[in-house]
Amino acid sequence: MPRKLLMRAFPLGLLAGLGHPPFDLWFVSLLSFAAVFVLLARTPQWRGALALGMAFGSGYFAMSLHWIVEPFFVDPLRHGWMAPFAIVFISIGLSLFWGAGFALARWLGPRGRAVALTLTGAEILRAYVLTGFPWAMPSYVLLDRLAGQGAGFVGPHGMNLAFLLAALTLAELVRARPAARWPLAGVAGALVFALGWPLPKADAPAVSEPRPVVRLIQPNAPQHQKWDPAYTGLFFERLVRHTSEGAVRPDLIVWPETAVPVLLNYAEETLQIIARAAKGTPVVLGINRFEGTRIYNAAILLDGTGQVRARYDKHHLVPFGEYIPLGDLLSQIGITGMASQYGEGFSPGPGPALMDLGDLGKALLLICYEAVFPQDVTGTPERPDFLLHLTNDAWFGNFSGPFQHLAQARMRAVENGLPVLRAANTGVSAVIDPQGRVLASLALNTEGALDVALPAAGAPTFYSQTGDLPLALGLIGLLLTVVWRRRRRNALTPG
């Protein structure tokens, strides 16, 4: 592969990553994908396409996921040296999916025209393989566009396909013969216009029926101080104070992930303090607990008497952040230092579960990272009335990570036609309507409480009822058709 093409791909990937928060330059991202598809058409072999896709993907993920270094600077003297390795390894590792997509597209045709299909398939694999990591999917750049509402029908991966097809159309416009250029320009213009139309702002809430009021509390505990004994009392006092304040009592109070500074097993007195501050209002709060030698990242429902009425254990854990993959398996041969069953990291709960909150309905609890996965929301046994997201985004820094995480919670709302209530330790706490629009929020790195009316759920969406299976089967069928046409073309070519 010409080195010049490869050297162009990485900066194009960097530009493509600017479509995500805090930049939100969706059009720059679209043009960057179109440009790299032009380069793909000029790549003679599948090996060169593999390198092209990896170079482009490495740039894209380096820009989109640069917040990944932030956790290592919570304690920079001990962990700061790992930060460069983290961003390099995750960027190159995720780029393997895109490299495979580019290589397969080039193998299927001389100009790589199947790349929208193969790259969509690569993104589906990225969401599932090795527990998945679908952060910063291309379709997320459409969240504030009216076209982004299509995720309620085809999901985020279907919108990936739509976005990539639009980019491919722009690329074909550059390569088209003069006679075909004007008709193709009309199609490309219509696609860009459709993708770029902004999402209308939310209307004022209707007053025809009273809605339950939920209080979201944001204590603003920086990660380097959160577990420091000199500060835990201060942060707990903030939570209790905001719980007790207010002339009107809400119907539910929500604290963020790991808000309570003691383990649930030893928290009886602490829970009584919270219940008294809540004055009879139930509280959902994040707290760690242990069971035998296992540790769980949990959320509980605390009633007005201080009793735990329901519990949810986070089930989709962060590899290397909350547990070491294969750690329990290694314990069977005597290597127990990485095994969650011996308390080295967290253990997963049984899976997605709904929490009955009485008059408010049933909520699907999502703890932190779980809001990243569309399949975790559509995989519940019954449809929830709303999504309740408890998170601690202090790990993600102050620039891009918290806003990208918020964007993904908003996309879960669109996919399922459900409101999202989000309580975040340092922000951004927010109430999100079923169209993914933020109705009210607390700014990043501020302390406060937000009393919000719970938005009504929308009608069940097609995607919420089918998940990713129809699209995956359709992609397989289309790719098999392309393979059949390739074999037929080769058979007709004189040897």
Secondary structure, DSSP 8 states (H G I E B T S, - for coil): --HHHHHHHHHHHHHHGGGSTTT--HHHHHHHHHHHHHHHHT--SHHHHHHHHHHHHHHHHHHHTGGGGGGGGSSHHHHGGGHHHHHHHHHHHHHHHHHHHHHHHHHH-TT-TTHHHHHHHHHHHHHHGGG---TT-GGGGGTTBGGGGGHHHHHHHHHHHHHHHHHHHHHHHHHS-HHHHHHHHHHHHHHHHHHH-B---------SS---EEEEEE----HHHHT-HHHHHHHHHHHHHHHH--SS--SEEE--TT-SSS-GGG-HHHHHHHHHHHTT--EEEEEEEEETTEEEEEEEEE-TTS-EEEEEE--S--BTTTB-TTHHHHHTTT--TT-GGGTSS----SS--EEE-GGG-EEEEEEGGGGG-HHHHHTSSS--SEEEEEE-GGGGTTTTHHHHHHHHHHHHHHHHT--EEEEESSS-EEEE-TTS-EEEEE-TT--EEEEEE--------HHHHHTTHHHHHHHHHHHHHHHHHHHHHHHHS--
